[in-house]
Amino acid sequence: MGVPVTFCEPWVTPDRLCCIDPADPIDCVTGDPVPQTFAWTDEELIEAATGILFRRTCSLFPGECEITVRPCVECHCGRRHCGCGRYVFLALQERYPVISVDEVLIDGVVVDPSEYRVDDFFRLVRLDGECWPTCNDLTLPATEPNTFQVTYTAGRRPPIELQMAVAELACEMKRACGGLDCRLPANVTSVSRQGVTMNLDALEAAVGAGSGIPGIDLAVSQYNCARAKGRVWTPGLSSNVRGVFPS
């Protein structure tokens, strides 16, 4: 628990798109430009492009995710249970590095940040000589006595080349959905009675196999997800750690 199953934020914002579209067509009767219309908004296209490249780069870059957990575990010392010994910590997660601990509540009271720190990007270490609570009544809100809650930010921002790749892919998808010429493979788009539709499954497969768009293919080619799965270790956290995760 505590690990987002998808990205938490789009990799770029609409103002970073560099879509170069042809001039609006001209109405043959009035001679006025006819504005282009698109079935999807820029935000929706960016979200779809981010999802495709997130999966094609081994799910390494979810952005910065705010995660809230209600731990119900024993204190640890090193790798063993220690009953609150010299080095008291709570393992948050190891899949994505912990960027910051935003709030710790014990019995509904905020713990002063000077009383804990984060080690190795996943251990929440207590510094005041006390143990983290070993009892957490999950039937009560975190503002009540006998409760324990940790809110923290974890994740990784994508490197600049992947941000640029998402912007480029979103632009090509926009052109395809508008019935304009684009560089996506022919099997990605088709013409239906309602206009131009897009096959996202075919698009994701094309990105994985090589879309033919140099900027996108070069960015994705750095990540061999089959090899990464064979060597990445994700520790199993206690099954009774409960969290509220971003959708």
N, C-alpha and C positions, 0 to 999 in steps of 0.2 A: 504494500500500500504506500501511498504518498508519491507515486510516480505517475505523471500525466500520460495518458495513452495516445494523445495526439498533441499537436502544437497548441500553444497557449495564445499566440498572437501572430498575425500576418507578418511576413518578413519585410514588407515595404508598405508604404502608404500611397494613396492615389497620386499625390503630388510628385512622386518619384518615377512615375511612368513616363516613358519617352515615345509614346505611340505617334508615329507619323502617318496620318491618314490622308488620302487624296482629297481634293477639294470637294465640297458638297456638290451633288449633281444639280443640274439646272432644269427648272420646270420649263418644258417646251412651249407652254402657252404664255406664261407670264414672264419668263426669263429670269425669275428669282431663284436663288439657291434653295435647295430642299435639304434641310438638316438631316444628317445621318441618325438613324435610330438603332439601338442595340438592345438585344433581349436581356442582357445581364449588365448590372452596374459594375463600375471599376472595382468596388470593394468586393463584390462576389467573385469576379474573375481573379483578383489577387488571392482571395481565400482558397479557390480551387487550385491555382498554380502553386501556392504555398504547400497545400496538402500533398500534391503530387511530388514535389521536390523534397519535402520532409521525409516521405517514405522512401524515396530513391536515394537518400543520403543517410540511411541506417537509423533514422529517427534520432539523430544526434543533436539537433538544434531546434528545440521547442520554443525558443524565446525565453523570457523570464516569467515563470509561473508562480503565482501565489498559492500556497498549499496550507491547509489547516488540518491538523491531526489531533486526535484525542488519544494519547498514548495510555496503554494499560500494560506496562512491562516492568520487569525488575531492573534495579540499578545494575550497572556493569562496572567492572574494574579490569581494564585490559580486555581480554576475550572471555573472562569468567565472571559469574555472579559474585559479588563481593560484599553485599550488605552495606553499601555506602563507605567504601574505603577511601584511599588517598586520591584516586583519579576517578571521579564519578561522572559518567556520561550517559547520554541517551542517543542511540543510533537513529538518525532521521532517515537517510537514504543514501545510496551510493551511485544510482544510475546517472543522476545529474548533480553537479556540484551545488551545494547550498551557497547562495550569494549573500543572504542576510537573514537574520532572525528578527522578525518584525514585532512579535509580541509573544510573551509567555504569561499565561494565566494559571495561577494556583489558587483554588478555592475562590475563584472569581476576582482575585486581586492581581494586578499587573506586577510582575517581577521586574525589579530594576535591572536594566541591561548590564550594569557593572557586576552583577552576580552570576553571569554566565558568559561563555565564549564559544566559538565554533572552531574545532580542530579538524584538519584534513578534509575540509569541505563537507563533512557529514556528521561529525560527532558534536552534540550539544553538551558542553562540559559545564558542570556547576562549580562555582568558585567560593561559595560561602560556607563550605563545610557540611552542608545539609545534603540529603539524598533527594533525587527527583521522586515525586509521589509514586508509591506502588499501588495506590488505590485510586480509581477514577470511576465515579458513578456516571456511566454513559446514558443513564435514563434522565439525567438532569441537564439543563442548559449549563454552558461553561461559566456562567456568572454566579453559580451556586456553590456552596461548600462541598467538599469531597469531590472536586472536579479538577481536571488538569488539561490544558490545551496549549498547543504551540502553533503559531502561524509564522511561516517562513517563505522566502523566495528562493527558488532553485531553477536551474536551467542553463542554457547557453544561447547566446545570440548567434545567428548565422554569419559567416564571414562575408565580406563585401562582394565576392564573386558570386555567391549564392543569392544575395539580395538582388544583384544585377540580373541573374538568370531568371528569378521570379518575375521581375519587371518585364523582361523580354518575353517570357512565356505568356504572361497575362496580356501583353499587347497582341501577340499572334492569335491568342484565343479570341480577343475582342474583334480582330479583323475577320477571323473565320466566322464568328457568330453574326457579323454584319454582312456576310456574303461577299466580302472583299478578298482580294488576292492575299494569300499568306504563305508562310513557309512550312506549315504543318503538313505531315504526311496526308496523302489523299484519303486514306481510310478513316481519318479522324472526323471529317465532316461529311455530311450528306445532305441532299435537298429533299425536304418533305413538302407536303401540301401547304404547311403553315410557314415555310421558309427554310432557313438553314438551321440544322441541328448539329450537335457535337457529341461524339462518342468519347466520353472521358476515360473509359477503360482502354480504348485503343490509344488514346493520347498518353496515358500513363505507361502503357507498354512501349510506345514509341520512344518516350523519354528514357526508359531503361535500356532499350536496345540501341539508341542513337537516333535522335530526332532529326538530324541533319542540320540543326541550327548550331553553329560552332560555339557560341557563347554558352549555351545551355549544356551541350554535350561535354565541353571542356570542364565546366564546373562540376558536373555529376560524375565524370570519369575518375575523379580522385577518390571515390568511395566504393570499396568492394564490400557490400553488405554481407555476402555469403561468408567471406573470410572473417569479417568483424564479428559475426554471430558465433563463430567457433572459438574466439579468444576473449570475448567480453564476459566477465563474471558479474552477475547481478545477485547479490545476497538475498535470501529470503527473509523478509522482516516478519516479526511476530504476527500471527494471523489475527490477534486481537487488538491491533493498532488500526484505528478507524480514522478516515479522513474525509474531508469535503474537497473535491477536486474540480478544477475548471472543466466545463463541458467542451 
